[in-house]
Amino acid sequence: MKGLVIPLGETIALSAARLSLALSLPMADSIILATTRMLDAILWTQDKHFEGLEGVRYFPKSA
């Protein structure tokens, strides 16, 4: 295993709930974003839900 497993604890869950409401994100996406922000990381994604958000590098999918 080469990844880092982060438990979904109370801090991330509450942050994710706030992000979900504030940004109209699906809950799974808000958990990803909350975890990324907690780790002070950059989220690299092709998921359009994240386009334009702070701390996110969005690259549209090629046709």
Distance bins in CASP14 RR format, pairs under 12 A and 6 or more apart:
PFRMAT RR
TARGET T0000
AUTHOR 0000-0000-0000
RMODE 2
METHOD distances of the structure
MODEL  1
4 35 0 0 0 0 1 0 0 0 0 0 0
4 36 0 0 0 0 0 1 0 0 0 0 0
4 38 0 0 0 0 0 1 0 0 0 0 0
4 39 0 0 0 0 1 0 0 0 0 0 0
4 41 0 0 0 0 1 0 0 0 0 0 0
5 35 0 0 0 0 0 1 0 0 0 0 0
6 12 1 0 0 1 0 0 0 0 0 0 0
6 13 0 0 0 0 0 1 0 0 0 0 0
6 16 0 0 0 0 0 1 0 0 0 0 0
6 31 0 0 0 0 1 0 0 0 0 0 0
6 32 0 0 0 0 0 1 0 0 0 0 0
6 34 0 0 0 0 0 1 0 0 0 0 0
6 35 1 0 1 0 0 0 0 0 0 0 0
6 36 0 0 0 0 1 0 0 0 0 0 0
6 37 0 0 0 0 0 1 0 0 0 0 0
6 38 1 0 0 1 0 0 0 0 0 0 0
6 39 1 0 0 1 0 0 0 0 0 0 0
6 41 0 0 0 0 0 1 0 0 0 0 0
7 13 0 0 0 0 0 1 0 0 0 0 0
7 31 0 0 0 0 0 1 0 0 0 0 0
7 35 0 0 0 0 1 0 0 0 0 0 0
7 38 0 0 0 0 0 1 0 0 0 0 0
8 14 0 0 0 0 0 1 0 0 0 0 0
8 15 0 0 0 0 0 1 0 0 0 0 0
8 16 0 0 0 0 1 0 0 0 0 0 0
8 17 0 0 0 0 0 1 0 0 0 0 0
8 27 0 0 0 0 0 1 0 0 0 0 0
8 28 0 0 0 0 0 1 0 0 0 0 0
8 30 0 0 0 0 0 1 0 0 0 0 0
8 31 1 0 0 1 0 0 0 0 0 0 0
8 32 0 0 0 0 0 1 0 0 0 0 0
8 34 0 0 0 0 1 0 0 0 0 0 0
8 35 0 0 0 0 1 0 0 0 0 0 0
8 38 0 0 0 0 0 1 0 0 0 0 0
9 15 0 0 0 0 1 0 0 0 0 0 0
9 16 0 0 0 0 1 0 0 0 0 0 0
9 17 0 0 0 0 0 1 0 0 0 0 0
9 31 0 0 0 0 0 1 0 0 0 0 0
9 34 0 0 0 0 0 1 0 0 0 0 0
9 35 0 0 0 0 1 0 0 0 0 0 0
9 38 0 0 0 0 0 1 0 0 0 0 0
10 16 0 0 0 0 0 1 0 0 0 0 0
10 17 0 0 0 0 0 1 0 0 0 0 0
10 34 0 0 0 0 0 1 0 0 0 0 0
10 38 0 0 0 0 0 1 0 0 0 0 0
11 17 0 0 0 0 0 1 0 0 0 0 0
11 18 0 0 0 0 0 1 0 0 0 0 0
11 31 0 0 0 0 0 1 0 0 0 0 0
11 34 0 0 0 0 1 0 0 0 0 0 0
11 35 0 0 0 0 1 0 0 0 0 0 0
11 37 0 0 0 0 0 1 0 0 0 0 0
11 38 1 0 0 1 0 0 0 0 0 0 0
11 39 0 0 0 0 0 1 0 0 0 0 0
12 18 0 0 0 0 0 1 0 0 0 0 0
12 19 0 0 0 0 0 1 0 0 0 0 0
12 27 0 0 0 0 0 1 0 0 0 0 0
12 30 0 0 0 0 1 0 0 0 0 0 0
12 31 1 0 0 1 0 0 0 0 0 0 0
12 32 0 0 0 0 1 0 0 0 0 0 0
12 33 0 0 0 0 0 1 0 0 0 0 0
12 34 1 0 1 0 0 0 0 0 0 0 0
12 35 1 0 1 0 0 0 0 0 0 0 0
12 36 0 0 0 0 0 1 0 0 0 0 0
12 37 0 0 0 0 1 0 0 0 0 0 0
12 38 1 0 0 1 0 0 0 0 0 0 0
12 39 0 0 0 0 1 0 0 0 0 0 0
13 19 0 0 0 0 0 1 0 0 0 0 0
13 20 0 0 0 0 0 1 0 0 0 0 0
13 27 0 0 0 0 1 0 0 0 0 0 0
13 30 0 0 0 0 1 0 0 0 0 0 0
13 31 1 0 0 1 0 0 0 0 0 0 0
13 34 1 0 0 1 0 0 0 0 0 0 0
13 35 0 0 0 0 0 1 0 0 0 0 0
13 38 0 0 0 0 0 1 0 0 0 0 0
14 20 0 0 0 0 0 1 0 0 0 0 0
14 21 0 0 0 0 0 1 0 0 0 0 0
14 30 0 0 0 0 0 1 0 0 0 0 0
14 31 0 0 0 0 0 1 0 0 0 0 0
14 34 0 0 0 0 1 0 0 0 0 0 0
14 38 0 0 0 0 0 1 0 0 0 0 0
15 21 0 0 0 0 0 1 0 0 0 0 0
15 22 0 0 0 0 0 1 0 0 0 0 0
15 23 0 0 0 0 0 1 0 0 0 0 0
15 25 0 0 0 0 0 1 0 0 0 0 0
15 27 0 0 0 0 0 1 0 0 0 0 0
15 30 0 0 0 0 1 0 0 0 0 0 0
15 31 0 0 0 0 1 0 0 0 0 0 0
15 32 0 0 0 0 0 1 0 0 0 0 0
15 33 0 0 0 0 1 0 0 0 0 0 0
15 34 1 1 0 0 0 0 0 0 0 0 0
15 35 0 0 0 0 1 0 0 0 0 0 0
15 36 0 0 0 0 0 1 0 0 0 0 0
15 37 1 0 0 1 0 0 0 0 0 0 0
15 38 1 0 0 1 0 0 0 0 0 0 0
15 39 0 0 0 0 0 1 0 0 0 0 0
16 22 0 0 0 0 0 1 0 0 0 0 0
16 23 0 0 0 0 0 1 0 0 0 0 0
16 25 0 0 0 0 1 0 0 0 0 0 0
16 26 0 0 0 0 0 1 0 0 0 0 0
16 27 1 0 0 1 0 0 0 0 0 0 0
16 28 0 0 0 0 1 0 0 0 0 0 0
16 29 0 0 0 0 1 0 0 0 0 0 0
16 30 1 0 1 0 0 0 0 0 0 0 0
16 31 1 0 1 0 0 0 0 0 0 0 0
16 32 0 0 0 0 1 0 0 0 0 0 0
16 33 1 0 0 1 0 0 0 0 0 0 0
16 34 1 0 1 0 0 0 0 0 0 0 0
16 35 1 0 0 1 0 0 0 0 0 0 0
16 36 0 0 0 0 0 1 0 0 0 0 0
16 37 0 0 0 0 1 0 0 0 0 0 0
16 38 0 0 0 0 1 0 0 0 0 0 0
17 23 0 0 0 0 0 1 0 0 0 0 0
17 25 0 0 0 0 0 1 0 0 0 0 0
17 27 1 0 0 1 0 0 0 0 0 0 0
17 30 1 0 0 1 0 0 0 0 0 0 0
17 31 0 0 0 0 1 0 0 0 0 0 0
17 33 0 0 0 0 0 1 0 0 0 0 0
17 34 0 0 0 0 1 0 0 0 0 0 0
18 25 0 0 0 0 0 1 0 0 0 0 0
18 27 0 0 0 0 0 1 0 0 0 0 0
18 30 0 0 0 0 1 0 0 0 0 0 0
18 31 0 0 0 0 0 1 0 0 0 0 0
18 33 0 0 0 0 0 1 0 0 0 0 0
18 34 0 0 0 0 1 0 0 0 0 0 0
18 37 0 0 0 0 0 1 0 0 0 0 0
19 25 1 0 0 1 0 0 0 0 0 0 0
19 26 0 0 0 0 0 1 0 0 0 0 0
19 27 0 0 0 0 1 0 0 0 0 0 0
19 28 0 0 0 0 0 1 0 0 0 0 0
19 29 0 0 0 0 1 0 0 0 0 0 0
19 30 1 0 1 0 0 0 0 0 0 0 0
19 31 0 0 0 0 1 0 0 0 0 0 0
19 32 0 0 0 0 1 0 0 0 0 0 0
19 33 1 0 1 0 0 0 0 0 0 0 0
19 34 1 0 1 0 0 0 0 0 0 0 0
19 35 0 0 0 0 0 1 0 0 0 0 0
19 36 0 0 0 0 0 1 0 0 0 0 0
19 37 0 0 0 0 1 0 0 0 0 0 0
19 38 0 0 0 0 0 1 0 0 0 0 0
19 49 0 0 0 0 0 1 0 0 0 0 0
19 50 0 0 0 0 0 1 0 0 0 0 0
19 53 0 0 0 0 1 0 0 0 0 0 0
19 54 0 0 0 0 0 1 0 0 0 0 0
19 56 0 0 0 0 0 1 0 0 0 0 0
20 26 1 0 0 1 0 0 0 0 0 0 0
20 27 1 0 1 0 0 0 0 0 0 0 0
20 28 0 0 0 0 1 0 0 0 0 0 0
20 29 1 0 0 1 0 0 0 0 0 0 0
20 30 1 1 0 0 0 0 0 0 0 0 0
20 31 0 0 0 0 1 0 0 0 0 0 0
20 32 0 0 0 0 0 1 0 0 0 0 0
20 33 0 0 0 0 1 0 0 0 0 0 0
20 34 0 0 0 0 1 0 0 0 0 0 0
20 49 0 0 0 0 0 1 0 0 0 0 0
21 27 0 0 0 0 0 1 0 0 0 0 0
21 30 0 0 0 0 1 0 0 0 0 0 0
22 30 0 0 0 0 1 0 0 0 0 0 0
22 33 0 0 0 0 0 1 0 0 0 0 0
22 34 0 0 0 0 0 1 0 0 0 0 0
22 53 0 0 0 0 0 1 0 0 0 0 0
22 54 0 0 0 0 0 1 0 0 0 0 0
23 29 0 0 0 0 1 0 0 0 0 0 0
23 30 1 0 0 1 0 0 0 0 0 0 0
23 33 1 0 0 1 0 0 0 0 0 0 0
23 34 0 0 0 0 0 1 0 0 0 0 0
23 37 0 0 0 0 0 1 0 0 0 0 0
23 49 0 0 0 0 1 0 0 0 0 0 0
23 50 0 0 0 0 1 0 0 0 0 0 0
23 51 0 0 0 0 0 1 0 0 0 0 0
23 52 0 0 0 0 0 1 0 0 0 0 0
23 53 1 0 0 1 0 0 0 0 0 0 0
23 54 0 0 0 0 0 1 0 0 0 0 0
23 56 0 0 0 0 0 1 0 0 0 0 0
24 30 0 0 0 0 1 0 0 0 0 0 0
24 49 0 0 0 0 1 0 0 0 0 0 0
24 53 0 0 0 0 0 1 0 0 0 0 0
25 31 0 0 0 0 1 0 0 0 0 0 0
25 32 0 0 0 0 1 0 0 0 0 0 0
25 33 1 0 0 1 0 0 0 0 0 0 0
25 34 0 0 0 0 1 0 0 0 0 0 0
25 47 0 0 0 0 0 1 0 0 0 0 0
25 48 0 0 0 0 0 1 0 0 0 0 0
25 49 1 0 1 0 0 0 0 0 0 0 0
25 50 0 0 0 0 1 0 0 0 0 0 0
25 51 0 0 0 0 0 1 0 0 0 0 0
25 52 0 0 0 0 0 1 0 0 0 0 0
25 53 0 0 0 0 1 0 0 0 0 0 0
25 56 0 0 0 0 0 1 0 0 0 0 0
26 32 0 0 0 0 1 0 0 0 0 0 0
26 33 0 0 0 0 0 1 0 0 0 0 0
26 47 0 0 0 0 1 0 0 0 0 0 0
26 48 0 0 0 0 0 1 0 0 0 0 0
26 49 1 0 0 1 0 0 0 0 0 0 0
26 50 0 0 0 0 0 1 0 0 0 0 0
27 33 0 0 0 0 0 1 0 0 0 0 0
27 34 0 0 0 0 0 1 0 0 0 0 0
27 49 0 0 0 0 0 1 0 0 0 0 0
28 34 0 0 0 0 0 1 0 0 0 0 0
28 35 0 0 0 0 0 1 0 0 0 0 0
28 47 0 0 0 0 0 1 0 0 0 0 0
28 49 0 0 0 0 1 0 0 0 0 0 0
28 50 0 0 0 0 0 1 0 0 0 0 0
29 35 0 0 0 0 0 1 0 0 0 0 0
29 36 0 0 0 0 0 1 0 0 0 0 0
29 43 0 0 0 0 1 0 0 0 0 0 0
29 45 0 0 0 0 1 0 0 0 0 0 0
29 47 1 0 0 1 0 0 0 0 0 0 0
29 48 0 0 0 0 0 1 0 0 0 0 0
29 49 1 0 1 0 0 0 0 0 0 0 0
29 50 1 0 0 1 0 0 0 0 0 0 0
29 51 0 0 0 0 0 1 0 0 0 0 0
29 53 0 0 0 0 1 0 0 0 0 0 0
29 56 0 0 0 0 0 1 0 0 0 0 0
30 36 0 0 0 0 0 1 0 0 0 0 0
30 37 0 0 0 0 0 1 0 0 0 0 0
30 43 0 0 0 0 0 1 0 0 0 0 0
30 49 0 0 0 0 1 0 0 0 0 0 0
30 50 0 0 0 0 0 1 0 0 0 0 0
30 53 0 0 0 0 0 1 0 0 0 0 0
31 37 0 0 0 0 0 1 0 0 0 0 0
31 38 0 0 0 0 0 1 0 0 0 0 0
31 43 0 0 0 0 0 1 0 0 0 0 0
32 38 0 0 0 0 0 1 0 0 0 0 0
32 39 0 0 0 0 0 1 0 0 0 0 0
32 41 0 0 0 0 0 1 0 0 0 0 0
32 43 1 0 0 1 0 0 0 0 0 0 0
32 44 0 0 0 0 0 1 0 0 0 0 0
32 45 0 0 0 0 1 0 0 0 0 0 0
32 47 0 0 0 0 1 0 0 0 0 0 0
32 49 0 0 0 0 1 0 0 0 0 0 0
32 50 0 0 0 0 1 0 0 0 0 0 0
32 53 0 0 0 0 0 1 0 0 0 0 0
32 55 0 0 0 0 0 1 0 0 0 0 0
32 56 0 0 0 0 1 0 0 0 0 0 0
33 39 0 0 0 0 0 1 0 0 0 0 0
33 41 0 0 0 0 0 1 0 0 0 0 0
33 42 0 0 0 0 0 1 0 0 0 0 0
33 43 1 0 0 1 0 0 0 0 0 0 0
33 45 0 0 0 0 1 0 0 0 0 0 0
33 47 0 0 0 0 0 1 0 0 0 0 0
33 49 0 0 0 0 1 0 0 0 0 0 0
33 50 1 0 0 1 0 0 0 0 0 0 0
33 52 0 0 0 0 0 1 0 0 0 0 0
33 53 1 0 0 1 0 0 0 0 0 0 0
33 54 0 0 0 0 1 0 0 0 0 0 0
33 55 0 0 0 0 1 0 0 0 0 0 0
33 56 1 0 0 1 0 0 0 0 0 0 0
33 58 0 0 0 0 0 1 0 0 0 0 0
34 41 0 0 0 0 0 1 0 0 0 0 0
34 43 0 0 0 0 0 1 0 0 0 0 0
34 53 0 0 0 0 0 1 0 0 0 0 0
35 41 0 0 0 0 1 0 0 0 0 0 0
35 43 0 0 0 0 1 0 0 0 0 0 0
36 42 1 0 0 1 0 0 0 0 0 0 0
36 43 1 0 1 0 0 0 0 0 0 0 0
36 44 0 0 0 0 1 0 0 0 0 0 0
36 45 0 0 0 0 1 0 0 0 0 0 0
36 50 0 0 0 0 1 0 0 0 0 0 0
36 53 0 0 0 0 1 0 0 0 0 0 0
36 54 0 0 0 0 0 1 0 0 0 0 0
36 55 1 0 0 1 0 0 0 0 0 0 0
36 56 1 0 0 1 0 0 0 0 0 0 0
36 57 0 0 0 0 0 1 0 0 0 0 0
37 43 0 0 0 0 1 0 0 0 0 0 0
37 50 0 0 0 0 0 1 0 0 0 0 0
37 53 0 0 0 0 1 0 0 0 0 0 0
37 54 0 0 0 0 1 0 0 0 0 0 0
37 55 1 0 0 1 0 0 0 0 0 0 0
37 56 0 0 0 0 1 0 0 0 0 0 0
39 55 0 0 0 0 0 1 0 0 0 0 0
40 54 0 0 0 0 0 1 0 0 0 0 0
40 55 0 0 0 0 1 0 0 0 0 0 0
41 55 0 0 0 0 1 0 0 0 0 0 0
41 56 0 0 0 0 0 1 0 0 0 0 0
41 57 0 0 0 0 0 1 0 0 0 0 0
42 50 0 0 0 0 0 1 0 0 0 0 0
42 53 0 0 0 0 0 1 0 0 0 0 0
42 54 0 0 0 0 0 1 0 0 0 0 0
42 55 1 0 1 0 0 0 0 0 0 0 0
42 56 1 0 0 1 0 0 0 0 0 0 0
42 57 1 0 1 0 0 0 0 0 0 0 0
42 58 0 0 0 0 0 1 0 0 0 0 0
43 49 0 0 0 0 0 1 0 0 0 0 0
43 50 1 0 0 1 0 0 0 0 0 0 0
43 51 0 0 0 0 0 1 0 0 0 0 0
43 52 0 0 0 0 0 1 0 0 0 0 0
43 53 0 0 0 0 1 0 0 0 0 0 0
43 54 0 0 0 0 1 0 0 0 0 0 0
43 55 1 0 0 1 0 0 0 0 0 0 0
43 56 1 0 1 0 0 0 0 0 0 0 0
43 57 1 0 0 1 0 0 0 0 0 0 0
43 58 0 0 0 0 1 0 0 0 0 0 0
43 59 0 0 0 0 0 1 0 0 0 0 0
44 50 0 0 0 0 1 0 0 0 0 0 0
44 55 0 0 0 0 1 0 0 0 0 0 0
44 56 0 0 0 0 1 0 0 0 0 0 0
44 57 1 0 1 0 0 0 0 0 0 0 0
44 58 0 0 0 0 1 0 0 0 0 0 0
44 59 1 0 0 1 0 0 0 0 0 0 0
45 51 0 0 0 0 1 0 0 0 0 0 0
45 52 0 0 0 0 0 1 0 0 0 0 0
45 53 0 0 0 0 1 0 0 0 0 0 0
45 55 0 0 0 0 0 1 0 0 0 0 0
45 56 1 0 0 1 0 0 0 0 0 0 0
45 57 1 0 0 1 0 0 0 0 0 0 0
45 58 1 0 1 0 0 0 0 0 0 0 0
45 59 1 0 0 1 0 0 0 0 0 0 0
45 60 0 0 0 0 0 1 0 0 0 0 0
45 61 0 0 0 0 0 1 0 0 0 0 0
46 56 0 0 0 0 0 1 0 0 0 0 0
46 57 0 0 0 0 0 1 0 0 0 0 0
46 58 1 0 0 1 0 0 0 0 0 0 0
46 59 1 0 1 0 0 0 0 0 0 0 0
46 60 1 0 0 1 0 0 0 0 0 0 0
46 61 1 0 1 0 0 0 0 0 0 0 0
46 62 0 0 0 0 1 0 0 0 0 0 0
47 53 0 0 0 0 0 1 0 0 0 0 0
47 56 0 0 0 0 1 0 0 0 0 0 0
47 57 0 0 0 0 0 1 0 0 0 0 0
47 58 1 0 0 1 0 0 0 0 0 0 0
47 59 0 0 0 0 0 1 0 0 0 0 0
47 60 0 0 0 0 0 1 0 0 0 0 0
47 61 0 0 0 0 1 0 0 0 0 0 0
48 56 0 0 0 0 0 1 0 0 0 0 0
48 58 1 0 0 1 0 0 0 0 0 0 0
48 59 0 0 0 0 0 1 0 0 0 0 0
48 60 1 0 0 1 0 0 0 0 0 0 0
48 61 0 0 0 0 1 0 0 0 0 0 0
49 56 0 0 0 0 1 0 0 0 0 0 0
49 58 0 0 0 0 1 0 0 0 0 0 0
50 56 1 0 1 0 0 0 0 0 0 0 0
50 57 0 0 0 0 1 0 0 0 0 0 0
50 58 1 0 1 0 0 0 0 0 0 0 0
50 59 0 0 0 0 0 1 0 0 0 0 0
50 60 0 0 0 0 0 1 0 0 0 0 0
51 57 0 0 0 0 0 1 0 0 0 0 0
51 58 1 0 1 0 0 0 0 0 0 0 0
51 59 0 0 0 0 1 0 0 0 0 0 0
51 60 0 0 0 0 1 0 0 0 0 0 0
51 61 0 0 0 0 0 1 0 0 0 0 0
52 58 1 0 0 1 0 0 0 0 0 0 0
52 59 0 0 0 0 0 1 0 0 0 0 0
52 60 0 0 0 0 0 1 0 0 0 0 0
END
